[in-house]
């Protein structure tokens, strides 16, 4: 009965299907936690960016001895930094002498502020 001996050199279809089901279940459990983690990272990054902008404006105001305005626009997701003179010039359509008087920073998508 030497001809009836068969050696198994592969996987059965059932074994492959079970492994694929286990992999898909583990992926479906991991993906939501990764999405929450990435949103948490984006929120932390946005908070750090706002903090950095405010610190920068404070330092500029102290060094130059001038008032700095920080304007938040949640609809456009932007922060605008300007001196009061640049906002007066914008209303009068007078060109600013210093192009650095007004700066805009864009916040990441999904940013919401409380009113």
KEKE-3310 file (N, C-alpha, C; in steps of 0.2 Angstrom, whole numbers, plus 5000, padded with zeros to 4 digits):
npx = (5004:5010:5007:4996:4999:4999:5006:5004:5006:5001:4989:4972:4956:4947:4955:4962:4952:4947:4958:4959:4946:4949:4959:4953:4943:4951:4957:4946:4943:4954:4955:4945:4950:4962:4957:4952:4963:4971:4963:4964:4977:4977:4969:4977:4988:4983:4979:4992:4997:4989:4993:5006:5006:4999:5009:5020:5014:5013:5027:5031:5024:5030:5043:5043:5035:5022:5005:4997:4984:4974:4964:4951:4943:4931:4923:4930:4941:4953:4966:4970:4983:4987:4992:4984:4985:4986:4973:4966:4971:4967:4953:4953:4959:4972:4988:4999:5014:5023:5023:5023:5014:5001:4996:4991:4984:4980:4969:4967:4956:4940:4941:4933:4926:4921:4907)
npy = (4994:5006:5016:5023:5032:5049:5064:5079:5095:5108:5120:5118:5123:5127:5130:5141:5150:5152:5158:5170:5176:5178:5188:5198:5201:5206:5217:5225:5228:5236:5247:5257:5262:5267:5278:5286:5289:5296:5308:5313:5316:5326:5336:5339:5344:5356:5363:5366:5373:5385:5389:5392:5402:5412:5414:5419:5431:5438:5439:5447:5458:5463:5464:5474:5484:5486:5485:5470:5461:5447:5438:5426:5416:5406:5401:5401:5394:5400:5409:5426:5437:5453:5471:5484:5495:5490:5485:5497:5502:5494:5496:5509:5507:5509:5506:5494:5498:5489:5472:5462:5465:5459:5442:5426:5411:5394:5383:5366:5354:5350:5357:5365:5378:5384:5395)
npz = (5000:4997:4987:4992:5001:5005:5005:5013:5007:5007:5011:5016:5008:5018:5029:5024:5022:5036:5042:5034:5038:5052:5051:5044:5054:5065:5059:5057:5070:5074:5065:5069:5081:5077:5069:5078:5086:5076:5074:5087:5087:5077:5083:5094:5087:5081:5093:5098:5087:5088:5100:5098:5089:5096:5106:5098:5093:5105:5109:5098:5100:5112:5108:5098:5103:5100:5097:5094:5085:5086:5076:5076:5064:5063:5052:5041:5045:5050:5057:5059:5060:5065:5065:5073:5064:5051:5049:5049:5038:5028:5028:5022:5010:5008:5004:5013:5021:5026:5022:5031:5041:5042:5044:5039:5046:5042:5049:5053:5045:5051:5062:5076:5084:5100:5104)
capx = (5000:5014:5004:4990:5002:4999:5009:5001:5011:4998:4983:4965:4952:4944:4961:4964:4946:4947:4964:4956:4941:4952:4963:4948:4940:4956:4958:4940:4943:4959:4954:4941:4954:4967:4954:4951:4970:4973:4959:4967:4984:4976:4967:4983:4992:4979:4980:4999:4998:4986:4997:5012:5004:4998:5016:5023:5011:5015:5034:5032:5022:5034:5049:5042:5032:5016:4999:4995:4977:4973:4957:4949:4937:4929:4920:4936:4946:4959:4968:4973:4987:4988:4992:4978:4986:4985:4966:4963:4973:4963:4947:4954:4962:4979:4993:5003:5021:5026:5019:5022:5009:4996:4998:4985:4986:4975:4968:4966:4949:4937:4942:4927:4927:4914:4905)
capy = (5000:5012:5021:5026:5037:5055:5069:5086:5100:5114:5122:5117:5129:5129:5133:5148:5155:5154:5163:5177:5179:5181:5194:5204:5203:5210:5224:5229:5230:5240:5253:5263:5265:5271:5284:5291:5291:5302:5314:5316:5320:5332:5341:5341:5349:5362:5367:5368:5379:5391:5392:5395:5409:5417:5416:5423:5438:5441:5441:5452:5465:5465:5467:5480:5488:5488:5481:5464:5458:5440:5437:5420:5416:5399:5399:5400:5390:5404:5414:5432:5441:5460:5476:5489:5500:5487:5484:5503:5504:5489:5499:5515:5505:5512:5500:5494:5499:5483:5467:5457:5467:5454:5435:5422:5404:5390:5378:5359:5352:5347:5362:5368:5382:5386:5402)
capz = (5000:4996:4983:4995:5006:5002:5010:5013:5006:5007:5015:5013:5007:5025:5033:5022:5024:5043:5043:5031:5042:5058:5049:5043:5060:5068:5055:5058:5077:5075:5061:5072:5086:5073:5067:5084:5087:5071:5076:5093:5085:5073:5088:5098:5083:5080:5099:5098:5082:5091:5106:5095:5086:5102:5109:5093:5093:5111:5108:5093:5103:5117:5105:5094:5107:5096:5098:5089:5085:5084:5075:5074:5059:5062:5046:5036:5049:5049:5062:5056:5065:5062:5069:5072:5059:5045:5048:5047:5031:5024:5027:5018:5004:5008:5004:5019:5020:5028:5020:5037:5046:5042:5042:5040:5047:5041:5054:5050:5044:5057:5068:5078:5090:5104:5104)
cpx = (5004:5011:4998:4993:5002:5002:5006:5006:5008:4993:4977:4962:4949:4949:4962:4958:4946:4953:4962:4951:4944:4956:4958:4944:4945:4957:4952:4939:4948:4958:4950:4946:4960:4964:4954:4958:4972:4969:4962:4973:4982:4973:4973:4987:4989:4980:4987:5000:4995:4990:5003:5011:5003:5005:5020:5021:5013:5022:5035:5030:5026:5041:5049:5038:5025:5011:4998:4988:4978:4966:4956:4943:4936:4926:4925:4941:4953:4960:4972:4977:4988:4989:4986:4979:4984:4977:4963:4965:4969:4956:4947:4957:4969:4984:4997:5010:5025:5021:5018:5017:5003:4998:4992:4988:4980:4975:4966:4958:4946:4938:4935:4929:4920:4913:4903)
cpy = (5006:5017:5025:5032:5044:5060:5076:5091:5107:5115:5120:5123:5132:5133:5141:5153:5157:5159:5170:5180:5182:5187:5200:5206:5208:5217:5228:5231:5236:5247:5259:5266:5269:5278:5289:5293:5297:5308:5317:5319:5326:5338:5344:5346:5355:5366:5370:5374:5385:5394:5395:5402:5414:5419:5420:5430:5441:5443:5447:5459:5467:5468:5473:5485:5491:5483:5476:5462:5451:5439:5430:5420:5408:5396:5397:5396:5394:5408:5420:5436:5448:5465:5481:5493:5496:5486:5491:5505:5500:5493:5505:5513:5508:5506:5500:5495:5492:5477:5462:5460:5463:5447:5431:5415:5400:5384:5371:5358:5349:5351:5365:5372:5383:5393:5404)
cpz = (5000:4992:4986:5000:5002:5007:5008:5012:5005:5012:5012:5012:5014:5029:5031:5023:5031:5044:5040:5035:5049:5056:5048:5049:5065:5065:5057:5065:5078:5071:5065:5078:5083:5071:5073:5086:5082:5072:5082:5092:5081:5078:5092:5094:5082:5087:5100:5093:5085:5096:5103:5092:5091:5105:5105:5093:5100:5111:5103:5096:5108:5114:5101:5098:5104:5098:5093:5090:5083:5083:5073:5070:5059:5056:5041:5039:5048:5055:5058:5062:5061:5067:5068:5066:5052:5044:5046:5040:5026:5023:5022:5012:5003:5008:5010:5017:5021:5027:5026:5042:5047:5040:5044:5041:5046:5046:5050:5049:5050:5063:5069:5084:5094:5104:5111)
residu = (UNK:UNK:UNK:UNK:UNK:UNK:UNK:UNK:UNK:UNK:UNK:UNK:UNK:UNK:UNK:UNK:UNK:UNK:UNK:UNK:UNK:UNK:UNK:UNK:UNK:UNK:UNK:UNK:UNK:UNK:UNK:UNK:UNK:UNK:UNK:UNK:UNK:UNK:UNK:UNK:UNK:UNK:UNK:UNK:UNK:UNK:UNK:UNK:UNK:UNK:UNK:UNK:UNK:UNK:UNK:UNK:UNK:UNK:UNK:UNK:UNK:UNK:UNK:UNK:UNK:UNK:UNK:UNK:UNK:UNK:UNK:UNK:UNK:UNK:UNK:UNK:UNK:UNK:UNK:UNK:UNK:UNK:UNK:UNK:UNK:UNK:UNK:UNK:UNK:UNK:UNK:UNK:UNK:UNK:UNK:UNK:UNK:UNK:UNK:UNK:UNK:UNK:UNK:UNK:UNK:UNK:UNK:UNK:UNK:UNK:UNK:UNK:UNK:UNK:UNK)
# end
